Amino acid sequence: MNEIYTKKKIEQLQKYLRVIANEDERIPKVMPDGVFNQQTHDAVKAFQQIYNLPETGEVDEQTWNEIYNKYQEIHNKTRPVNKVDLFTNSKPKLKQEEENVAIYFVQTMIKYLANIFSNIDEPEINGKMDEKTEKEIEKLKEICGCEKDDDNKKFLELLSKLFETAMCFKKENK
């Protein structure tokens, strides 16, 4: 096997082990550097012990397959879902006393953001544009840099990005 291929394979192994270690603290975290060092050996051995494989610290076909399968299981569980445009209507109605599904989604996102940011209050999630929801939308429009009278489509796109970023940030800091 040539050196480049081996280094790439080792780095791939280390990346898989690092993802697995993020889910299972019994496995030592390794730095993916392409060098099969003591740190990598220890992580492989810990993985083998946990998954009832012969504890050699070496990567044979069975160990590789188990590591790969566990990585895929975690990856499939945690990878982001495909982005969906919740606000397909070209001009979603976010007006006082309006009731629609777009408002329901906005309220849900605002409630999530309120749990992260102290300057945002939780609205009631009911799909109705009540006074509290309208007030929080105005706050968020200001935070997002939207004018009060900007069209809602622009605001909803920015709100969606803020929500997505907050979700990623919260997940990374667990």
Secondary structure, DSSP 8 states (H G I E B T S, - for coil): --HHHHHHHHHHHHHHHHHHHHH-TTS-----SS---HHHHHHHHHHHHHTT----SS--HHHHHHHHHHHHHHHHHHS------S--SSS----TT-B-HHHHHHHHHHHHHHTT-TT------SSB--HHHHHHHHHHHHHHT--TTS-HHHHHHHHHHHHHHHHHHHHHT-
